[in-house]
Amino acid sequence: MAANFFSNKARAAAAFSSSKQKPTEGKEEQSRLQPWVEKYRPKTLDDVAAQDHTTKVLQRTLQASNLPHMLFYGPPGTGKTSTILALAKSLFGPALYRSRILELNASDERGIGIVREKVKGFARVQLSHPTGLDAEYFEKYPCPPFKIIILDEADSMTQDAQSALRRTMEQYSRITRFCLVCNYVTRIIEPLASRCSKFRFKPLDNSAAGDRLAQIAQLEKLSLENGVVDKLISCSDGDLRRAITYLQSAARLVGAAKAAKDGDEDEEMKDQGSDMITVSTIEEIAGVVPESVLDGLIQSLQPKRMGSPYEAVSKVVTEIVADGWSATQILLQLYRRMVYNDAIPDIQKNKIVLVFSEMDKRLVDGADEHLSILDVALKISGILGGT
């Protein structure tokens, strides 16, 4: 061993062999450790799910190689950032992507100084003719004569920053295009919104999100119980990013349980396990309150012939809070059970909805969760009893 260490030839051979193996091993390791949200992020516009209208319009602008300023808005996890990144890669390809694209997250860099320094500095730089690229590259990628600045979470920008941005958009529009990505279009000032072509991203429908989740499960060799995909969709409320994260967490949990069962505690946890992912696993990861707990709460709300329902309601609510269930999640699931229950008259539903709206406001303002759940439960019990 020592002779090999002091031998220059042996050290050189070892270094050469390790350098040959490192790139592939590092690439596989990076792919394995990568979050599935990034691993399965759409690479092209065709991969974007359930936003057909937006992708069709962008495909036409891609063919014409002429983009307007754009404003993408919609709920989280619907593909806004993925769409503009896929469009940018289709326009410029891997060679010119870094020099032609500036991506900023406005929730971190939201002040007027960022607009004056980073944004304006990148927008004013003149384009240089790319060298060292063959004709095949330009046939595959249009490479139009402009740059793209992507401002993610643009609705977090201050009013001053947005006002400063509108002048920059006009001044350098010949060589720079802007894409604003936000959740709430009403928080973008009107002079800025009027300069952009608006694209609304709607929440993903069940079929598109289900197909994507089933595809990921197949690629990761996961075994899913019947109803897991539907439960992922219902727990994520149209947010595909959240659904994929839940699926990866469930796969890790199953892999960890399998390793512990086999006694291989020192073995590295695998993302995919042969054991089946169940609906209860998804509910546990998503923080969904079990139906049995909700049934017990609803049973305690039913009007009593004799006496007050306070004792029964208080006991159930105390157990719910002691188990650590979220008050917001309790109210959400209880709301759905009440509103979609055909046995409750519409007049009572109207009063119950007002109770839920008032309590939701209190929770947002920081009210005590135990008292909030107890108050809601007693008010609903009084409404159902006709008092």
Secondary structure, 3 states (H helix, E strand, C coil): CHHHHHCHHHHHHHHHHHHHHHHHHHHHHHHHHCCHHHHCCCCCHHHCCCCHHHHHHHHHHHHHCCCCCEEEECCCCCCHHHHHHHHHHHHHHHHHHHHHEEEEECCCCCCHHHHHHHHHHHHHCCCCCCCCCCHHHHHHCCCCCCEEEEEECHHHCCHHHHHHHHHHHHHCCCCEEEEEEECCHHHCCHHHHCCCEEEECCCCCHHHHHHHHHHHHHHCCCEECCCHHHHHHHHHCCCHHHHHHHHHHHHHHHHHHHHHHHCCCCCCCCCCCCCEECHHHHHHHHCCCCHHHHHHHHHHHCCCCCCCCHHHHHHHHHHHHHCCCCHHHHHHHHHHHHHCCCCCCHHHHHHHHHHHHHHHHHHHCCCCHHHHHHHHHHHHHHHHCCC
